């Protein structure tokens, strides 16, 4: 968790509302958390429904609004409606929720958007699942109801189903609706995950890390209603969809990049080896210069994909997104050792030697016409080695710069204030 977000909730609450809350000796079991950015139109209804639910269910709880820099009076309005408000200067959906979770007083937290798309008066299923031992309870809009106009068709039939399928495939998660905004959780269990994404991908980060940490996960059918605001939502379809997908791919480097890349590079290498060992032909198997060219392209592309997998592992580890998996430790060993630059240097030298040899042969013949078959059989592997070697050297430099960038990050110190009941 970033220090800037944490510092936003350090300041103690002030005012008479805090004194009355302190005087209440009953423990707080549930915090209903709402991130807020200019929600003055819908906040009163959301807070009223949440407070009514706590009263109806007889739950000791609080309503907490994590205000992310509203300029429409949402902060003061929320406090006047009886919510406790924490001011979060670090912008972003995830930043607001990280600060809110840290500031929450309840054993359990149920979070949801303050735009009337979810009914905070109907949280019985979430509370029951949490009390029965679930550590993360996700709403599922597809098993519940999606009212007319509540979800754009692109989100309903493409975005959410695709991203949820990717999440289930890669992380063996039982969740059918990866990006439902209404979810409940055991506060300490989620704090231990070390969530740190400050943008919209926070929603994916919570589910991914909960799945990888083997938390007990359940789902509750949920109703999604149309947005009650009089302005466009903060969500941007393509930008935020890509951010979610990119985050999911960051956590799947082995199966998505490393293994396919290694297979492609190995197949290309075997094809080049066969063509070199049997220049006259190997039965009906194609070993000509055209297949050599395709094989070398596959070898270079496969190796580049392997380097990408390594970069994903390193970036995820150095950004403290999670504890590195034992099967991914090879990336740390390669990046911190001399194998990558030394091997790249040798491959570059060998490629240059093959290209220089052909150039010398060409010069010896008076720069006349060369026999195409013989020349291509020499230049194709030479260029492939040259490309892979330079990629290795440049990758080693980039990985070193990437680590230095993460190591030198100094989070800004921010201040905040908590007000309200």
C-alpha positions in Angstrom: 0.0 0.0 0.0 1.4 3.4 -1.0 2.4 5.7 1.8 0.6 8.6 0.2 -2.7 6.8 0.5 -2.0 5.6 4.0 -1.1 9.1 5.1 -4.4 10.4 3.9 -6.2 8.6 6.8 -3.7 9.1 9.6 -5.2 12.3 10.9 -7.5 11.7 13.9 -11.2 12.5 13.5 -12.4 15.7 15.0 -15.6 17.3 16.1 -18.6 16.4 18.3 -19.6 13.6 16.0 -16.4 11.8 16.8 -16.9 12.3 20.5 -20.3 10.7 20.3 -18.9 7.8 18.3 -16.2 7.3 20.8 -18.7 7.3 23.6 -20.6 4.4 22.0 -19.0 1.3 23.5 -20.7 -1.2 21.2 -18.2 -2.8 18.7 -18.5 -2.0 15.0 -19.0 -5.2 13.1 -19.6 -3.7 9.6 -18.3 -0.7 7.7 -20.3 0.2 4.6 -17.7 2.0 2.4 -18.5 4.3 -0.5 -15.8 5.9 -2.7 -17.0 9.3 -3.7 -16.1 11.8 -6.4 -18.7 14.5 -7.0 -21.7 12.4 -6.0 -23.9 15.1 -4.4 -26.9 14.0 -6.4 -26.9 10.3 -5.2 -25.1 10.3 -1.9 -28.0 11.1 0.4 -30.0 8.1 -0.9 -27.1 5.7 -0.7 -26.2 6.8 2.9 -29.9 6.6 4.0 -30.3 3.1 2.6 -27.1 1.9 4.3 -28.0 3.4 7.7 -31.5 1.9 7.3 -30.0 -1.5 6.6 -27.8 -1.4 9.7 -30.8 -0.4 11.8 -33.1 -3.0 10.3 -30.5 -5.8 10.6 -29.5 -4.8 14.1 -25.8 -4.6 13.1 -23.3 -2.4 14.9 -21.9 -0.5 12.0 -20.9 2.7 10.3 -21.2 4.3 6.9 -17.8 5.6 5.6 -17.4 7.8 2.6 -13.9 8.0 1.1 -14.0 11.3 -0.7 -11.5 11.6 -3.6 -11.4 15.4 -4.0 -15.1 16.2 -4.7 -15.7 19.8 -5.7 -19.5 19.8 -5.5 -20.0 19.7 -1.7 -20.2 15.9 -1.5 -17.9 15.8 1.5 -19.9 18.1 3.7 -23.2 16.6 2.5 -22.1 13.1 3.5 -21.1 14.2 7.0 -24.5 16.0 7.4 -26.2 12.8 6.4 -24.5 10.9 9.3 -21.6 9.3 7.5 -18.0 9.4 8.6 -15.9 11.0 5.8 -12.2 10.4 5.1 -10.6 12.8 2.6 -8.2 11.1 0.2 -6.0 13.5 -1.8 -4.4 10.8 -4.0 -6.7 10.6 -7.0 -8.1 7.3 -8.3 -10.8 4.7 -7.5 -8.2 2.3 -5.9 -6.6 5.1 -3.9 -10.0 6.0 -2.4 -10.8 2.5 -1.5 -7.4 1.7 -0.1 -7.7 4.7 2.2 -11.2 3.8 3.1 -10.4 0.2 4.0 -7.5 1.4 6.2 -9.7 3.9 8.0 -12.7 1.4 8.4 -13.5 0.4 12.0 -15.6 -2.7 11.2 -14.5 -6.3 11.2 -16.2 -6.6 7.9 -16.4 -4.1 5.0 -18.9 -3.9 2.3 -17.9 -1.5 -0.5 -20.0 -0.1 -3.3 -20.3 2.9 -5.6 -22.3 5.9 -4.3 -24.2 6.3 -7.6 -27.4 4.3 -6.7 -26.4 1.5 -9.0 -26.4 -0.8 -5.9 -29.0 -1.0 -3.2 -27.2 -0.6 0.2 -30.5 -1.6 1.9 -30.2 -5.2 0.6 -26.9 -6.5 2.0 -28.3 -9.4 4.0 -26.7 -12.0 1.7 -23.3 -10.4 2.0 -23.4 -10.3 5.8 -24.6 -13.9 6.0 -21.8 -15.1 3.8 -19.2 -13.1 5.8 -20.5 -14.4 9.1 -20.4 -17.9 7.8 -16.6 -17.7 7.2 -16.2 -16.2 3.7 -13.3 -13.7 3.5 -14.3 -12.2 0.2 -18.0 -12.0 -1.0 -18.5 -10.8 -4.5 -21.8 -9.6 -6.0 -22.8 -11.3 -9.2 -24.9 -9.1 -11.5 -25.4 -11.9 -14.1 -26.9 -14.3 -11.5 -29.0 -11.5 -10.1 -30.6 -8.7 -12.2 -29.4 -6.1 -14.6 -32.1 -3.6 -15.0 -32.7 -1.9 -18.4 -30.2 0.8 -19.0 -28.0 -0.2 -16.1 -25.1 -1.7 -18.1 -24.0 -0.8 -21.7 -24.4 -3.8 -24.1 -20.6 -3.7 -24.8 -19.9 -4.2 -21.1 -22.7 -6.8 -20.6 -21.9 -9.0 -23.6 -18.2 -8.5 -24.2 -16.2 -6.7 -21.6 -17.3 -8.2 -18.4 -17.7 -11.8 -19.7 -14.3 -11.8 -21.4 -12.4 -10.3 -18.4 -14.2 -12.7 -16.0 -13.4 -15.7 -18.3 -9.7 -14.6 -18.4 -9.7 -14.3 -14.6 -11.2 -17.8 -14.1 -8.9 -19.3 -16.6 -5.7 -17.9 -15.3 -6.3 -17.8 -11.6 -8.6 -20.8 -11.1 -11.1 -18.3 -9.4 -14.7 -19.4 -8.8 -15.9 -15.8 -9.5 -18.4 -15.4 -12.3 -18.5 -11.5 -12.2 -14.9 -10.3 -11.7 -15.8 -6.6 -11.8 -18.9 -6.2 -9.7 -18.5 -3.0 -7.7 -20.5 -4.4 -4.7 -18.4 -6.7 -2.6 -17.8 -7.5 1.0 -14.7 -8.8 2.8 -13.0 -9.5 6.1 -11.0 -6.3 6.6 -7.8 -7.9 8.0 -7.7 -10.5 5.3 -7.8 -7.9 2.6 -5.3 -5.7 4.4 -2.8 -8.6 4.4 -3.0 -8.8 0.6 -1.1 -5.5 0.3 -3.4 -3.9 -2.3 -1.7 -1.0 -4.0 -3.3 -0.2 -7.4 -4.6 3.3 -7.3 -6.7 3.2 -10.5 -9.7 1.2 -11.7 -7.6 -2.0 -11.9 -7.8 -2.1 -8.1 -11.0 -4.2 -8.6 -9.0 -6.8 -10.5 -6.1 -6.7 -8.0 -8.4 -7.5 -5.1 -9.8 -10.6 -6.8 -6.5 -11.8 -8.3 -4.6 -11.5 -5.0 -7.5 -13.1 -3.0 -7.5 -16.0 -5.4 -3.7 -16.5 -5.4 -3.8 -16.3 -1.5 -6.5 -18.9 -1.4 -9.0 -16.8 0.5 -12.4 -18.2 1.1 -14.5 -16.6 -1.7 -18.3 -16.6 -2.2 -20.8 -14.9 -4.5 -24.2 -13.3 -3.9 -26.7 -12.5 -6.7 -26.9 -8.8 -7.0 -29.2 -6.3 -8.7 -27.6 -3.6 -10.8 -29.7 -0.4 -11.3 -29.2 2.5 -13.7 -26.7 5.1 -12.6 -28.6 7.8 -10.7 -26.2 10.7 -11.5 -26.8 13.4 -14.0 -23.4 13.2 -15.6 -21.3 10.5 -17.4 -19.7 7.8 -15.3 -16.0 7.9 -14.4 -15.5 4.6 -16.1 -14.0 4.7 -19.6 -14.8 1.5 -21.6 -11.7 0.9 -23.7 -9.2 2.7 -21.4 -10.2 1.0 -18.2 -11.0 -2.3 -19.9 -7.4 -2.4 -21.3 -6.0 -1.5 -17.8 -7.9 -4.4 -16.3 -6.7 -6.9 -19.0 -3.2 -5.6 -18.8 -3.2 -6.2 -15.0 -4.5 -9.7 -15.4 -1.8 -10.5 -18.0 0.9 -9.2 -15.7 0.1 -12.0 -13.3 0.2 -14.8 -15.9 3.7 -14.5 -17.5 4.5 -18.2 -17.6 1.5 -19.8 -19.3 0.8 -16.7 -21.5 4.3 -15.7 -22.5 7.1 -17.8 -21.3 6.0 -21.3 -22.3 4.6 -20.3 -25.7 7.7 -18.2 -26.4 10.0 -21.0 -25.4 8.1 -23.5 -27.6 8.2 -21.1 -30.6 11.9 -20.3 -30.2 12.8 -24.0 -29.8 10.8 -25.0 -32.9 12.6 -22.3 -34.9 16.0 -23.5 -33.6 15.2 -27.1 -34.5 14.1 -26.1 -38.0 17.3 -24.1 -38.6 19.4 -27.0 -37.3 17.7 -29.5 -39.6 18.2 -27.1 -42.6 21.9 -26.7 -41.7 22.5 -30.5 -41.2 20.6 -31.5 -44.3 21.1 -28.8 -46.9 20.2 -31.2 -49.7 16.9 -32.1 -48.2 15.5 -34.3 -45.4 12.9 -36.5 -47.0 9.8 -34.6 -47.7 10.4 -32.2 -44.7 10.9 -28.6 -46.0 14.4 -27.3 -45.3 14.8 -24.6 -47.9 15.7 -21.0 -47.4 12.0 -19.9 -47.2 11.3 -22.2 -44.2 14.6 -21.1 -42.8 13.4 -17.5 -42.9 10.2 -18.3 -41.2 12.0 -20.4 -38.6 14.4 -17.6 -37.8 11.5 -15.2 -37.4 9.7 -17.6 -35.1 12.9 -18.0 -33.0 13.4 -14.2 -32.7 9.7 -13.7 -31.8 9.7 -16.5 -29.3 12.8 -15.2 -27.6 11.3 -11.7 -27.5 8.2 -13.2 -25.9 10.3 -14.9 -23.2 12.0 -11.6 -22.4 8.6 -10.0 -22.1 7.6 -12.7 -19.6 10.8 -11.9 -17.6 10.0 -8.2 -17.6 6.4 -8.9 -16.4 7.7 -11.0 -13.4 10.3 -8.3 -12.5 8.0 -5.4 -12.8 5.3 -7.2 -10.7 8.0 -8.1 -8.0 9.7 -4.7 -7.8 6.4 -2.9 -7.7 5.5 -5.1 -4.7 2.3 -6.3 -6.3 2.8 -9.7 -4.8 5.3 -12.1 -3.4 7.2 -13.7 -6.3 6.1 -17.3 -7.1 8.9 -19.9 -6.7 8.6 -20.9 -10.4 9.3 -17.3 -11.3 12.5 -16.9 -9.4 14.5 -17.7 -12.5 13.7 -14.2 -13.7 15.4 -12.6 -10.7 18.4 -14.9 -11.1 18.8 -14.1 -14.8 18.2 -10.3 -14.4 20.6 -10.0 -11.5 23.4 -12.1 -13.0 25.6 -11.8 -16.0 24.0 -14.5 -18.2 21.8 -12.1 -20.1 24.4 -9.5 -21.1 27.2 -12.0 -21.6 25.1 -14.4 -23.6 23.7 -11.5 -25.6 27.2 -10.3 -26.3 28.3 -13.7 -27.6 25.2 -14.1 -29.8 25.7 -10.6 -31.2 29.4 -11.4 -31.9 28.5 -14.7 -33.6 25.8 -13.0 -35.8 28.2 -10.2 -36.8 30.8 -12.8 -37.7 28.5 -14.7 -40.0 27.4 -11.5 -41.7 30.9 -10.2 -41.9 32.1 -13.6 -43.4 29.5 -13.3 -46.2 30.4 -9.7 -46.8 34.1 -10.8 -47.1 33.1 -13.6 -49.6 31.1 -11.1 -51.6 34.1 -8.7 -51.7 36.4 -11.5 -52.7 34.2 -12.2 -55.8 34.4 -8.5 -56.8 31.0 -7.8 -55.4 29.4 -9.7 -58.1 26.3 -12.0 -57.9 26.3 -14.6 -55.1 24.6 -17.9 -55.2 21.3 -17.1 -53.5 20.8 -20.4 -51.7 24.2 -20.5 -50.1 24.2 -16.9 -49.2 20.7 -17.0 -47.6 21.6 -20.1 -45.6 24.4 -18.1 -44.0 22.8 -14.7 -43.6 19.5 -15.9 -42.1 21.0 -17.4 -38.9 23.5 -14.6 -38.7 20.7 -11.9 -38.7 18.7 -14.0 -36.2 21.7 -14.3 -33.8 22.4 -10.6 -34.2 18.8 -9.6 -33.3 18.5 -12.0 -30.3 21.9 -10.9 -29.0 21.2 -7.2 -29.2 17.7 -7.8 -27.6 19.5 -9.6 -24.7 21.9 -6.7 -24.1 19.2 -4.1 -24.4 16.9 -6.1 -22.1 19.6 -6.4 -19.4 20.0 -2.6 -19.5 16.3 -2.0 -19.4 15.8 -4.4 -16.5 18.5 -2.6 -14.5 16.9 0.8 -15.2 13.5 -0.6 -14.3 14.8 -1.8 -10.9 16.5 1.5 -10.2 13.3 3.4 -11.0 11.3 1.3 -8.5 14.1 1.4 -5.9 14.3 5.2 -6.1 10.6 5.8 -5.8 9.9 8.0 -2.8 6.1 8.3 -2.1 5.0 11.8 -1.5 3.7 12.7 1.9 0.1 13.8 2.0 -2.2 14.9 4.7 -5.8 14.3 5.2 -8.7 14.9 7.6 -11.5 12.7 8.9 -14.8 14.3 9.8 -18.4 13.2 10.5 -20.1 10.6 12.5 
